[in-house]
Structure formats: structure tokens, C-alpha cells
Amino acid sequence: MQRFAVIVEPADEGGFVARVPALPGCVTEGDTREEAFAMAHDAVRGYLASLKNHGEWPPHFTDPVNFVDVDEATI
């Protein structure tokens, strides 16, 4: 099993955009945050299937997403 970060943000024209930073060009959208996230799941599966069909399997990912923990007591 592989895990991918999904960033879901409001779209300027309404709805939400979901992108997967580790997969260049893997972007989708939905009317709600939940729908955009579900669409991202399908988009990742399709992206990986395409890599496999084109003989680019296993893929080599570099996920640029990192997290910062901030203790509220230090603010």
C-alpha cells in the first residue's frame, strides 16, 4: 500500500480543487471538499494504472510535502 498527500483547496470559481504533489499533473475537483478528496482517490488510481500500462512501474516518487508541528504554548 502506498500513501499520498492530497491538498484540497477552495477553487476561485467555486467548489474545490484537489492535487497530489507527488504525482505531477494529478489534479481534480469537486463541488464539496469531500467530493474533491474522493475524486483525488480515483485520480491517483488512474495515474498509477497509466504508469503501469506504460511500463513505468514501479514508480519513483518524491513527495515534496512535509509537516511542521507548532505548539500553541510557544505562540
PDB file as gemmi writes it, atoms N, CA and C in Angstrom:
CRYST1    1.000    1.000    1.000  90.00  90.00  90.00 P 1                      
ATOM      1  N   MET A   1       0.849  -1.174   0.000  1.00  0.00           N  
ATOM      2  CA  MET A   1       0.000   0.000   0.000  1.00  0.00           C  
ATOM      3  C   MET A   1       0.891   1.233   0.000  1.00  0.00           C  
ATOM      4  N   GLN A   2       0.503   2.227  -0.773  1.00  0.00           N  
ATOM      5  CA  GLN A   2       1.222   3.492  -0.810  1.00  0.00           C  
ATOM      6  C   GLN A   2       0.300   4.593  -0.319  1.00  0.00           C  
ATOM      7  N   ARG A   3       0.886   5.593   0.291  1.00  0.00           N  
ATOM      8  CA  ARG A   3       0.113   6.724   0.819  1.00  0.00           C  
ATOM      9  C   ARG A   3       0.571   7.986   0.098  1.00  0.00           C  
ATOM     10  N   PHE A   4      -0.399   8.809  -0.300  1.00  0.00           N  
ATOM     11  CA  PHE A   4      -0.101  10.055  -0.997  1.00  0.00           C  
ATOM     12  C   PHE A   4      -0.793  11.216  -0.287  1.00  0.00           C  
ATOM     13  N   ALA A   5      -0.073  12.305  -0.145  1.00  0.00           N  
ATOM     14  CA  ALA A   5      -0.674  13.519   0.408  1.00  0.00           C  
ATOM     15  C   ALA A   5      -1.595  14.122  -0.646  1.00  0.00           C  
ATOM     16  N   VAL A   6      -2.761  14.582  -0.216  1.00  0.00           N  
ATOM     17  CA  VAL A   6      -3.722  15.249  -1.094  1.00  0.00           C  
ATOM     18  C   VAL A   6      -4.002  16.623  -0.494  1.00  0.00           C  
ATOM     19  N   ILE A   7      -3.836  17.649  -1.299  1.00  0.00           N  
ATOM     20  CA  ILE A   7      -4.125  19.008  -0.852  1.00  0.00           C  
ATOM     21  C   ILE A   7      -5.437  19.432  -1.497  1.00  0.00           C  
ATOM     22  N   VAL A   8      -6.411  19.782  -0.662  1.00  0.00           N  
ATOM     23  CA  VAL A   8      -7.733  20.204  -1.132  1.00  0.00           C  
ATOM     24  C   VAL A   8      -7.909  21.667  -0.752  1.00  0.00           C  
ATOM     25  N   GLU A   9      -8.161  22.501  -1.762  1.00  0.00           N  
ATOM     26  CA  GLU A   9      -8.308  23.936  -1.546  1.00  0.00           C  
ATOM     27  C   GLU A   9      -9.538  24.458  -2.269  1.00  0.00           C  
ATOM     28  N   PRO A  10     -10.123  25.541  -1.769  1.00  0.00           N  
ATOM     29  CA  PRO A  10     -11.248  26.138  -2.483  1.00  0.00           C  
ATOM     30  C   PRO A  10     -10.806  26.628  -3.865  1.00  0.00           C  
ATOM     31  N   ALA A  11     -11.657  26.425  -4.852  1.00  0.00           N  
ATOM     32  CA  ALA A  11     -11.382  26.908  -6.209  1.00  0.00           C  
ATOM     33  C   ALA A  11     -11.946  28.315  -6.358  1.00  0.00           C  
ATOM     34  N   ASP A  12     -11.282  29.148  -7.138  1.00  0.00           N  
ATOM     35  CA  ASP A  12     -11.731  30.523  -7.357  1.00  0.00           C  
ATOM     36  C   ASP A  12     -13.147  30.582  -7.917  1.00  0.00           C  
ATOM     37  N   GLU A  13     -13.481  29.643  -8.780  1.00  0.00           N  
ATOM     38  CA  GLU A  13     -14.789  29.642  -9.429  1.00  0.00           C  
ATOM     39  C   GLU A  13     -15.853  28.871  -8.651  1.00  0.00           C  
ATOM     40  N   GLY A  14     -15.503  28.429  -7.462  1.00  0.00           N  
ATOM     41  CA  GLY A  14     -16.419  27.648  -6.634  1.00  0.00           C  
ATOM     42  C   GLY A  14     -15.998  26.198  -6.602  1.00  0.00           C  
ATOM     43  N   GLY A  15     -16.463  25.486  -5.623  1.00  0.00           N  
ATOM     44  CA  GLY A  15     -16.064  24.094  -5.461  1.00  0.00           C  
ATOM     45  C   GLY A  15     -14.662  24.001  -4.888  1.00  0.00           C  
ATOM     46  N   PHE A  16     -14.039  22.861  -5.082  1.00  0.00           N  
ATOM     47  CA  PHE A  16     -12.723  22.603  -4.515  1.00  0.00           C  
ATOM     48  C   PHE A  16     -11.818  21.907  -5.519  1.00  0.00           C  
ATOM     49  N   VAL A  17     -10.534  22.184  -5.425  1.00  0.00           N  
ATOM     50  CA  VAL A  17      -9.519  21.551  -6.254  1.00  0.00           C  
ATOM     51  C   VAL A  17      -8.690  20.656  -5.352  1.00  0.00           C  
ATOM     52  N   ALA A  18      -8.400  19.448  -5.826  1.00  0.00           N  
ATOM     53  CA  ALA A  18      -7.549  18.512  -5.092  1.00  0.00           C  
ATOM     54  C   ALA A  18      -6.338  18.198  -5.959  1.00  0.00           C  
ATOM     55  N   ARG A  19      -5.164  18.308  -5.354  1.00  0.00           N  
ATOM     56  CA  ARG A  19      -3.951  17.972  -6.099  1.00  0.00           C  
ATOM     57  C   ARG A  19      -3.081  17.045  -5.264  1.00  0.00           C  
ATOM     58  N   VAL A  20      -2.296  16.255  -5.970  1.00  0.00           N  
ATOM     59  CA  VAL A  20      -1.419  15.279  -5.337  1.00  0.00           C  
ATOM     60  C   VAL A  20       0.011  15.673  -5.695  1.00  0.00           C  
ATOM     61  N   PRO A  21       0.718  16.361  -4.786  1.00  0.00           N  
ATOM     62  CA  PRO A  21       2.044  16.893  -5.108  1.00  0.00           C  
ATOM     63  C   PRO A  21       3.052  15.855  -5.609  1.00  0.00           C  
ATOM     64  N   ALA A  22       2.972  14.637  -5.142  1.00  0.00           N  
ATOM     65  CA  ALA A  22       3.939  13.613  -5.543  1.00  0.00           C  
ATOM     66  C   ALA A  22       3.718  13.132  -6.973  1.00  0.00           C  
ATOM     67  N   LEU A  23       2.549  13.429  -7.540  1.00  0.00           N  
ATOM     68  CA  LEU A  23       2.215  12.972  -8.886  1.00  0.00           C  
ATOM     69  C   LEU A  23       1.986  14.189  -9.787  1.00  0.00           C  
ATOM     70  N   PRO A  24       3.001  14.638 -10.493  1.00  0.00           N  
ATOM     71  CA  PRO A  24       2.875  15.844 -11.320  1.00  0.00           C  
ATOM     72  C   PRO A  24       1.669  15.773 -12.260  1.00  0.00           C  
ATOM     73  N   GLY A  25       0.845  16.811 -12.212  1.00  0.00           N  
ATOM     74  CA  GLY A  25      -0.326  16.877 -13.080  1.00  0.00           C  
ATOM     75  C   GLY A  25      -1.547  16.150 -12.553  1.00  0.00           C  
ATOM     76  N   CYS A  26      -1.434  15.525 -11.404  1.00  0.00           N  
ATOM     77  CA  CYS A  26      -2.575  14.802 -10.830  1.00  0.00           C  
ATOM     78  C   CYS A  26      -3.428  15.795 -10.044  1.00  0.00           C  
ATOM     79  N   VAL A  27      -4.430  16.354 -10.732  1.00  0.00           N  
ATOM     80  CA  VAL A  27      -5.299  17.386 -10.178  1.00  0.00           C  
ATOM     81  C   VAL A  27      -6.732  17.042 -10.563  1.00  0.00           C  
ATOM     82  N   THR A  28      -7.646  17.241  -9.640  1.00  0.00           N  
ATOM     83  CA  THR A  28      -9.057  17.003  -9.909  1.00  0.00           C  
ATOM     84  C   THR A  28      -9.872  18.001  -9.103  1.00  0.00           C  
ATOM     85  N   GLU A  29     -11.180  17.923  -9.201  1.00  0.00           N  
ATOM     86  CA  GLU A  29     -12.023  18.875  -8.485  1.00  0.00           C  
ATOM     87  C   GLU A  29     -13.342  18.247  -8.095  1.00  0.00           C  
ATOM     88  N   GLY A  30     -14.066  18.954  -7.239  1.00  0.00           N  
ATOM     89  CA  GLY A  30     -15.381  18.504  -6.811  1.00  0.00           C  
ATOM     90  C   GLY A  30     -16.166  19.675  -6.261  1.00  0.00           C  
ATOM     91  N   ASP A  31     -17.461  19.502  -6.156  1.00  0.00           N  
ATOM     92  CA  ASP A  31     -18.326  20.564  -5.640  1.00  0.00           C  
ATOM     93  C   ASP A  31     -18.125  20.790  -4.148  1.00  0.00           C  
ATOM     94  N   THR A  32     -17.753  19.723  -3.431  1.00  0.00           N  
ATOM     95  CA  THR A  32     -17.501  19.817  -1.994  1.00  0.00           C  
ATOM     96  C   THR A  32     -16.087  19.322  -1.717  1.00  0.00           C  
ATOM     97  N   ARG A  33     -15.594  19.642  -0.524  1.00  0.00           N  
ATOM     98  CA  ARG A  33     -14.268  19.163  -0.112  1.00  0.00           C  
ATOM     99  C   ARG A  33     -14.218  17.628  -0.144  1.00  0.00           C  
ATOM    100  N   GLU A  34     -15.284  17.010   0.331  1.00  0.00           N  
ATOM    101  CA  GLU A  34     -15.343  15.545   0.377  1.00  0.00           C  
ATOM    102  C   GLU A  34     -15.340  14.943  -1.027  1.00  0.00           C  
ATOM    103  N   GLU A  35     -16.101  15.565  -1.934  1.00  0.00           N  
ATOM    104  CA  GLU A  35     -16.146  15.062  -3.312  1.00  0.00           C  
ATOM    105  C   GLU A  35     -14.780  15.218  -3.985  1.00  0.00           C  
ATOM    106  N   ALA A  36     -14.120  16.350  -3.771  1.00  0.00           N  
ATOM    107  CA  ALA A  36     -12.799  16.553  -4.363  1.00  0.00           C  
ATOM    108  C   ALA A  36     -11.805  15.521  -3.838  1.00  0.00           C  
ATOM    109  N   PHE A  37     -11.882  15.213  -2.547  1.00  0.00           N  
ATOM    110  CA  PHE A  37     -10.989  14.207  -1.965  1.00  0.00           C  
ATOM    111  C   PHE A  37     -11.261  12.825  -2.563  1.00  0.00           C  
ATOM    112  N   ALA A  38     -12.543  12.484  -2.716  1.00  0.00           N  
ATOM    113  CA  ALA A  38     -12.902  11.193  -3.325  1.00  0.00           C  
ATOM    114  C   ALA A  38     -12.426  11.131  -4.773  1.00  0.00           C  
ATOM    115  N   MET A  39     -12.556  12.240  -5.490  1.00  0.00           N  
ATOM    116  CA  MET A  39     -12.099  12.288  -6.876  1.00  0.00           C  
ATOM    117  C   MET A  39     -10.580  12.127  -6.935  1.00  0.00           C  
ATOM    118  N   ALA A  40      -9.873  12.663  -5.937  1.00  0.00           N  
ATOM    119  CA  ALA A  40      -8.418  12.524  -5.893  1.00  0.00           C  
ATOM    120  C   ALA A  40      -8.030  11.055  -5.754  1.00  0.00           C  
ATOM    121  N   HIS A  41      -8.783  10.319  -4.964  1.00  0.00           N  
ATOM    122  CA  HIS A  41      -8.514   8.880  -4.811  1.00  0.00           C  
ATOM    123  C   HIS A  41      -8.605   8.188  -6.164  1.00  0.00           C  
ATOM    124  N   ASP A  42      -9.652   8.486  -6.916  1.00  0.00           N  
ATOM    125  CA  ASP A  42      -9.804   7.908  -8.261  1.00  0.00           C  
ATOM    126  C   ASP A  42      -8.696   8.369  -9.191  1.00  0.00           C  
ATOM    127  N   ALA A  43      -8.307   9.653  -9.090  1.00  0.00           N  
ATOM    128  CA  ALA A  43      -7.256  10.183  -9.953  1.00  0.00           C  
ATOM    129  C   ALA A  43      -5.912   9.503  -9.677  1.00  0.00           C  
ATOM    130  N   VAL A  44      -5.610   9.242  -8.419  1.00  0.00           N  
ATOM    131  CA  VAL A  44      -4.361   8.555  -8.070  1.00  0.00           C  
ATOM    132  C   VAL A  44      -4.371   7.144  -8.640  1.00  0.00           C  
ATOM    133  N   ARG A  45      -5.481   6.441  -8.489  1.00  0.00           N  
ATOM    134  CA  ARG A  45      -5.568   5.078  -9.034  1.00  0.00           C  
ATOM    135  C   ARG A  45      -5.372   5.094 -10.551  1.00  0.00           C  
ATOM    136  N   GLY A  46      -5.998   6.054 -11.236  1.00  0.00           N  
ATOM    137  CA  GLY A  46      -5.844   6.159 -12.689  1.00  0.00           C  
ATOM    138  C   GLY A  46      -4.418   6.514 -13.086  1.00  0.00           C  
ATOM    139  N   TYR A  47      -3.793   7.407 -12.347  1.00  0.00           N  
ATOM    140  CA  TYR A  47      -2.416   7.816 -12.607  1.00  0.00           C  
ATOM    141  C   TYR A  47      -1.484   6.611 -12.493  1.00  0.00           C  
ATOM    142  N   LEU A  48      -1.640   5.853 -11.403  1.00  0.00           N  
ATOM    143  CA  LEU A  48      -0.788   4.678 -11.189  1.00  0.00           C  
ATOM    144  C   LEU A  48      -1.041   3.611 -12.244  1.00  0.00           C  
ATOM    145  N   ALA A  49      -2.299   3.427 -12.633  1.00  0.00           N  
ATOM    146  CA  ALA A  49      -2.627   2.455 -13.682  1.00  0.00           C  
ATOM    147  C   ALA A  49      -1.976   2.861 -15.002  1.00  0.00           C  
ATOM    148  N   SER A  50      -1.961   4.142 -15.297  1.00  0.00           N  
ATOM    149  CA  SER A  50      -1.330   4.626 -16.526  1.00  0.00           C  
ATOM    150  C   SER A  50       0.176   4.362 -16.507  1.00  0.00           C  
ATOM    151  N   LEU A  51       0.810   4.617 -15.365  1.00  0.00           N  
ATOM    152  CA  LEU A  51       2.238   4.322 -15.251  1.00  0.00           C  
ATOM    153  C   LEU A  51       2.504   2.846 -15.519  1.00  0.00           C  
ATOM    154  N   LYS A  52       1.667   2.006 -14.940  1.00  0.00           N  
ATOM    155  CA  LYS A  52       1.835   0.562 -15.100  1.00  0.00           C  
ATOM    156  C   LYS A  52       1.646   0.151 -16.564  1.00  0.00           C  
ATOM    157  N   ASN A  53       0.628   0.718 -17.209  1.00  0.00           N  
ATOM    158  CA  ASN A  53       0.345   0.393 -18.612  1.00  0.00           C  
ATOM    159  C   ASN A  53       1.451   0.856 -19.553  1.00  0.00           C  
ATOM    160  N   HIS A  54       2.184   1.887 -19.165  1.00  0.00           N  
ATOM    161  CA  HIS A  54       3.261   2.416 -19.998  1.00  0.00           C  
ATOM    162  C   HIS A  54       4.638   1.887 -19.600  1.00  0.00           C  
ATOM    163  N   GLY A  55       4.646   0.851 -18.764  1.00  0.00           N  
ATOM    164  CA  GLY A  55       5.903   0.218 -18.371  1.00  0.00           C  
ATOM    165  C   GLY A  55       6.757   1.067 -17.447  1.00  0.00           C  
ATOM    166  N   GLU A  56       6.150   2.001 -16.750  1.00  0.00           N  
ATOM    167  CA  GLU A  56       6.891   2.862 -15.829  1.00  0.00           C  
ATOM    168  C   GLU A  56       6.648   2.440 -14.384  1.00  0.00           C  
ATOM    169  N   TRP A  57       6.585   1.144 -14.161  1.00  0.00           N  
ATOM    170  CA  TRP A  57       6.292   0.602 -12.855  1.00  0.00           C  
ATOM    171  C   TRP A  57       7.482  -0.180 -12.353  1.00  0.00           C  
ATOM    172  N   PRO A  58       7.914  -0.147 -11.149  1.00  0.00           N  
ATOM    173  CA  PRO A  58       7.343   0.664 -10.081  1.00  0.00           C  
ATOM    174  C   PRO A  58       7.765   2.123 -10.220  1.00  0.00           C  
ATOM    175  N   PRO A  59       6.904   3.022  -9.799  1.00  0.00           N  
ATOM    176  CA  PRO A  59       7.214   4.449  -9.905  1.00  0.00           C  
ATOM    177  C   PRO A  59       8.216   4.886  -8.844  1.00  0.00           C  
ATOM    178  N   HIS A  60       8.873   5.995  -9.099  1.00  0.00           N  
ATOM    179  CA  HIS A  60       9.826   6.563  -8.142  1.00  0.00           C  
ATOM    180  C   HIS A  60       9.289   7.930  -7.741  1.00  0.00           C  
ATOM    181  N   PHE A  61       8.755   8.011  -6.547  1.00  0.00           N  
ATOM    182  CA  PHE A  61       8.109   9.222  -6.085  1.00  0.00           C  
ATOM    183  C   PHE A  61       9.018  10.031  -5.184  1.00  0.00           C  
ATOM    184  N   THR A  62       8.886  11.323  -5.296  1.00  0.00           N  
ATOM    185  CA  THR A  62       9.491  12.235  -4.335  1.00  0.00           C  
ATOM    186  C   THR A  62       8.373  13.169  -3.906  1.00  0.00           C  
ATOM    187  N   ASP A  63       7.863  12.950  -2.734  1.00  0.00           N  
ATOM    188  CA  ASP A  63       6.745  13.741  -2.230  1.00  0.00           C  
ATOM    189  C   ASP A  63       7.290  14.979  -1.536  1.00  0.00           C  
ATOM    190  N   PRO A  64       7.013  16.179  -2.096  1.00  0.00           N  
ATOM    191  CA  PRO A  64       7.558  17.392  -1.515  1.00  0.00           C  
ATOM    192  C   PRO A  64       6.819  17.886  -0.273  1.00  0.00           C  
ATOM    193  N   VAL A  65       5.810  17.158   0.170  1.00  0.00           N  
ATOM    194  CA  VAL A  65       5.016  17.618   1.304  1.00  0.00           C  
ATOM    195  C   VAL A  65       5.691  17.217   2.612  1.00  0.00           C  
ATOM    196  N   ASN A  66       5.866  18.208   3.462  1.00  0.00           N  
ATOM    197  CA  ASN A  66       6.380  17.993   4.812  1.00  0.00           C  
ATOM    198  C   ASN A  66       5.434  18.692   5.772  1.00  0.00           C  
ATOM    199  N   PHE A  67       5.541  18.381   7.029  1.00  0.00           N  
ATOM    200  CA  PHE A  67       4.652  18.958   8.025  1.00  0.00           C  
ATOM    201  C   PHE A  67       5.465  19.643   9.114  1.00  0.00           C  
ATOM    202  N   VAL A  68       4.916  20.712   9.651  1.00  0.00           N  
ATOM    203  CA  VAL A  68       5.521  21.449  10.758  1.00  0.00           C  
ATOM    204  C   VAL A  68       4.576  21.357  11.936  1.00  0.00           C  
ATOM    205  N   ASP A  69       5.095  20.953  13.071  1.00  0.00           N  
ATOM    206  CA  ASP A  69       4.295  20.916  14.300  1.00  0.00           C  
ATOM    207  C   ASP A  69       4.577  22.183  15.099  1.00  0.00           C  
ATOM    208  N   VAL A  70       3.520  22.861  15.515  1.00  0.00           N  
ATOM    209  CA  VAL A  70       3.661  24.085  16.283  1.00  0.00           C  
ATOM    210  C   VAL A  70       2.883  23.926  17.585  1.00  0.00           C  
ATOM    211  N   ASP A  71       3.568  24.114  18.681  1.00  0.00           N  
ATOM    212  CA  ASP A  71       2.942  24.044  19.995  1.00  0.00           C  
ATOM    213  C   ASP A  71       2.305  25.403  20.285  1.00  0.00           C  
ATOM    214  N   GLU A  72       1.003  25.429  20.503  1.00  0.00           N  
ATOM    215  CA  GLU A  72       0.295  26.681  20.735  1.00  0.00           C  
ATOM    216  C   GLU A  72       0.858  27.455  21.930  1.00  0.00           C  
ATOM    217  N   ALA A  73       1.443  26.751  22.858  1.00  0.00           N  
ATOM    218  CA  ALA A  73       2.001  27.410  24.043  1.00  0.00           C  
ATOM    219  C   ALA A  73       3.205  28.279  23.699  1.00  0.00           C  
ATOM    220  N   THR A  74       3.825  28.038  22.534  1.00  0.00           N  
ATOM    221  CA  THR A  74       5.008  28.810  22.163  1.00  0.00           C  
ATOM    222  C   THR A  74       4.674  30.005  21.287  1.00  0.00           C  
ATOM    223  N   ILE A  75       3.399  30.202  21.014  1.00  0.00           N  
ATOM    224  CA  ILE A  75       2.996  31.328  20.146  1.00  0.00           C  
ATOM    225  C   ILE A  75       2.706  32.552  20.993  1.00  0.00           C  
TER     226      ILE A  75                                                      
END                                                                             
